[in-house]
Amino acid sequence: MISIARPLLGEEEQVAVAKVIESGLIASGKEVHSFEGEFAEYCGVKHAIAASSGTTALELALRGVGISPGDKVVTTSYSFIATANAIIYCGGIPVFVDIEDKSFNLIPEQVENELKKDASIKAILIVHLFGQPCDMNKILGIAKKYNVKLIEDCAQAHGAEIAGRRVGSFGDAAAFSFYPTKNMTTGEGGMVVTNSDRIADKVKMYINHGMRTRYYHEVIGYNYRMTNIAAAIGLCQLKKLESFNAARRKNAAFYFEKINNDKLILPENVEGHVYHQFTIRVLENKRDELVKLLEEKGIGYGIFYPLSMPEQSCYREYHFKQEYENTDLIKTQVLSIPIHPALTREELRYVVDALNLF
Ligand SMILES: *Cc1c(COP(=O)(O)O)cnc(C)c1O
């Protein structure tokens, strides 16, 4: 069986975790601070604040830029549900826009249309989906023109870049996830990054029950802290991230070169992509057929995602607009195939053969 994702944890992580356990200081402390410092440096930003998950990091980033009850936030119709949920946790209201059929990322022109129509919109929350950076030239221009906050969901895009500038450094704040299927992992975990002292200060308060001074609570905060055990793993994984991403890119290059089938559309082959997923589109309504073939051959796959976010039944009471032209087609076509760094050349060939035979 070739799995769709495999976290790569080795002896370095085992030794680092054992050290933390021996120290007895397993909650947030020295390792968390080191991880924050190194992650900020990696992204090219001033501050990084470690959180308990990507979801809590995203909520903290939104709270940090000031999203509060009733605030509207433009975002993509197509992402993992955490993107929209984070807005809702803050009392905000997502305003969904359609995606580009090539990049699977939100359409900048549609973001601008929404901002033009409704001057009360406070922010844009973009997602660099599957590891491909959004069109930051356009999006930064729009955020500036309409004077709204910009938040990046980088949960699938650690190390992705545009012209040498890493994602997470473009917006007012950004969030990363370290769930085991992501480009690097800490088990569960997340990170907020920002260049703003004020936002960093707010996030540090919210993450720790609204305290600056112990037991003096200035705002109603949360316990969204990361543990030293997770941070020790994160420090090791961060050192390996560049090699993980290089392996993902090499695997993608192999697929681009070898997959040859009219019934399949491959993802965009762009620089700066970190291929969290390698997501193909299956034409002619044949996805079920291909799924059956992959199952027979023992090849793991993923359908990210079968539904748009606005049509999820958890949001039924919100009565979001339901129709998004590209999303509604693409959700019926997408299929992600194994791309993770642990794949062997032999396994890649086996996947290619199956797809070309189809
Ligand atoms: C994984 C993911 C999240 C949430 O991260 P968790 O660490 O699982 O909470 C948020 N947004 C996107 C796009 C994701 O893929």
Residues whose N, C-alpha, C, O or C-beta is under 5 A from the ligand:
A	BS01	LIG	S53 G54 T55 S79 F80 A82 T83 V127 D153 A155 Q156 S177 F178 Y179 G189
